[in-house]
Every structure is written in structure tokens, then in C-alpha cells.
Amino acid sequence: MIVAKAPTTAWRIIEGEAVILSMETKVLRGLNPLGSRVWELIDGKRSMDEIVGQIVREFDVETRQADEDVRRFVQELLDKGLVTPVK
């Protein structure tokens, strides 16, 4: 699966952490460093496997755990309308 940031989001990286505003719900969310890095890697081109691989390389985490965490996090972003699947 490949996802892209929804066009209805505004975001910034501030001191290494992402702050995301949903323009539809007017809800502001802050992400921890790992979530922020996943957010940065979501570009509409990278697959989940590519994002997981990058997280494994950058953080001290095993592939299985990274895969579970990234997929769960991306599903939360999908559920909140912050990212959309790329066809």
C-alpha cells in the first residue's frame, strides 16, 4: 500500500516533531519523533515496506515490530483522514 498526505492537512516539522492540522476537523495533532519520521516518509511514492525498512535503518527496532507499529499508525492516519491511499 502507498499513501499520500491528504490535501486537507497542513503540517510543519518543529524541532524534529510533526504538527498536523486537519483543515476539515480543525484538530491539531502533535507526533512523537518516530511518528514524525513516518509522516515525513509518507510521500505518495514509498510503499509501506519501504517506510518500514527506513525506520528499521534509522531507529533501534526490529523489522517485525516496526512493521506492526508503522502499519497501525498509518491505519490511524487513514481513519482520521490525514492520509489517503494512492491508486
CORLIN-V531678 format. One record per pair of residues at least 4 apart in sequence whose C-alpha atoms are under 8 Angstrom apart, sorted by the first residue. I is the first residue (numbers start at 0). J is the second residue. If there is no record, write none. Layout:
BEGIN
i->I j->J
i->I j->J
END
This chain:
BEGIN
i->0 j->46
i->0 j->47
i->0 j->84
i->0 j->85
i->1 j->43
i->1 j->44
i->1 j->45
i->1 j->46
i->1 j->47
i->1 j->84
i->1 j->85
i->2 j->41
i->2 j->42
i->2 j->43
i->2 j->44
i->2 j->45
i->2 j->46
i->2 j->82
i->2 j->83
i->2 j->84
i->2 j->85
i->3 j->41
i->3 j->42
i->3 j->43
i->3 j->44
i->3 j->82
i->3 j->83
i->3 j->84
i->3 j->85
i->4 j->8
i->4 j->41
i->4 j->42
i->4 j->43
i->4 j->81
i->4 j->82
i->4 j->83
i->5 j->80
i->5 j->81
i->5 j->82
i->5 j->83
i->7 j->21
i->7 j->22
i->7 j->23
i->7 j->81
i->8 j->19
i->8 j->20
i->8 j->21
i->8 j->22
i->8 j->81
i->9 j->19
i->9 j->20
i->9 j->21
i->9 j->22
i->10 j->17
i->10 j->18
i->10 j->19
i->10 j->20
i->11 j->17
i->11 j->18
i->11 j->19
i->12 j->16
i->12 j->17
i->12 j->18
i->12 j->35
i->13 j->17
i->13 j->18
i->15 j->32
i->15 j->35
i->16 j->29
i->16 j->30
i->16 j->31
i->16 j->32
i->16 j->35
i->17 j->29
i->17 j->30
i->17 j->31
i->17 j->32
i->17 j->34
i->17 j->35
i->17 j->38
i->18 j->27
i->18 j->28
i->18 j->29
i->18 j->30
i->19 j->27
i->19 j->28
i->19 j->29
i->20 j->25
i->20 j->26
i->20 j->27
i->20 j->28
i->21 j->25
i->21 j->26
i->21 j->27
i->21 j->81
i->22 j->26
i->30 j->34
i->30 j->35
i->31 j->35
i->32 j->36
i->33 j->37
i->34 j->38
i->34 j->72
i->35 j->39
i->36 j->40
i->36 j->54
i->37 j->41
i->37 j->50
i->37 j->54
i->37 j->69
i->40 j->45
i->40 j->50
i->41 j->45
i->41 j->50
i->43 j->85
i->45 j->49
i->45 j->50
i->46 j->50
i->47 j->51
i->47 j->69
i->47 j->70
i->48 j->52
i->48 j->66
i->49 j->53
i->50 j->54
i->50 j->69
i->51 j->55
i->51 j->62
i->51 j->65
i->51 j->66
i->51 j->69
i->52 j->56
i->52 j->62
i->53 j->57
i->54 j->58
i->54 j->60
i->54 j->65
i->55 j->59
i->55 j->60
i->55 j->61
i->55 j->62
i->55 j->65
i->60 j->64
i->60 j->65
i->61 j->65
i->62 j->66
i->63 j->67
i->64 j->68
i->65 j->69
i->66 j->70
i->67 j->71
i->68 j->72
i->69 j->73
i->70 j->74
i->71 j->75
i->72 j->76
i->73 j->77
i->73 j->82
i->74 j->78
i->75 j->79
i->76 j->80
i->76 j->81
i->76 j->82
i->77 j->81
i->77 j->82
i->77 j->83
i->77 j->84
END
